[in-house]
Structures are given as C-alpha cells and as structure tokens.
C-alpha cells in the first residue's frame, strides 16, 4: 500500500472562529442566487427529504416565501 504525504495547506490551521470572521467579511449573497438555490433544493427534495426538508424550510423563512 502506497501512502502519499499531503502537506498541510494554509486553511488547515484556521479555527472555526477564523472562518466565521471570513464569512462575515464576504459580501451578501444576492437574493436571486438564494432563490435559485431554493428552487434547486425543492427539485431535489425527493432524493433526500431528511436532508433537504429542513434546509428548504430555513431558506424559505429567511427569504419570506
């Protein structure tokens, strides 16, 4: 069995709090992109209702639809 060494990348040392700071500094996602994402999830909900159901509900409430 051959195991390749993969050196740690620059993101491996980031803590969860660092990722939250980065996420907050990003520009807001356009509403049209959120709506497109919601429609895509609705189309695929039957594939995995336990996964998509809560996410669809959360995004619907966020968008007010």
C-alpha positions in Angstrom: 0.0 0.0 0.0 1.4 3.4 -1.0 0.6 6.4 1.1 1.3 9.8 -0.3 2.1 12.6 2.1 0.0 15.7 1.7 1.5 18.7 3.5 -1.0 20.9 5.4 -2.5 23.7 3.4 -2.9 27.3 4.5 -6.5 26.7 5.5 -5.8 23.6 7.8 -4.6 25.9 10.6 -7.7 28.1 10.6 -10.0 27.8 13.6 -13.8 27.9 13.4 -13.8 31.5 14.7 -11.4 32.5 11.9 -13.8 31.0 9.3 -16.7 32.9 10.9 -14.8 36.2 10.6 -14.0 35.4 6.9 -17.6 34.5 6.3 -18.9 37.8 7.8 -16.5 39.9 5.7 -17.8 38.4 2.5 -20.4 40.3 0.5 -24.1 39.2 1.0 -25.3 36.6 -1.4 -27.7 38.1 -4.0 -31.4 37.3 -3.4 -31.7 35.9 -6.9 -28.9 33.4 -6.1 -30.7 32.3 -2.9 -33.9 31.9 -4.8 -32.2 29.8 -7.4 -30.6 27.6 -4.7 -34.0 27.2 -3.0 -35.7 26.1 -6.3 -32.8 23.6 -6.9 -33.3 22.1 -3.4 -37.1 21.9 -4.0 -36.5 20.0 -7.2 -34.2 17.5 -5.5 -36.1 17.2 -2.2 -37.5 13.8 -3.1 -33.9 12.4 -3.5 -33.3 13.0 0.3 -36.2 14.6 2.1 -34.4 14.3 5.5 -31.5 16.4 4.2 -33.3 19.0 2.1 -36.5 19.4 4.1 -35.1 21.4 7.0 -32.8 23.4 4.7 -35.8 24.3 2.4 -37.8 25.4 5.5 -34.9 27.5 6.8 -34.2 29.2 3.5 -38.0 29.8 2.9 -38.3 31.5 6.2 -35.1 33.6 5.5 -36.5 34.7 2.2 -40.0 35.1 3.4 -41.6 32.9 0.7 
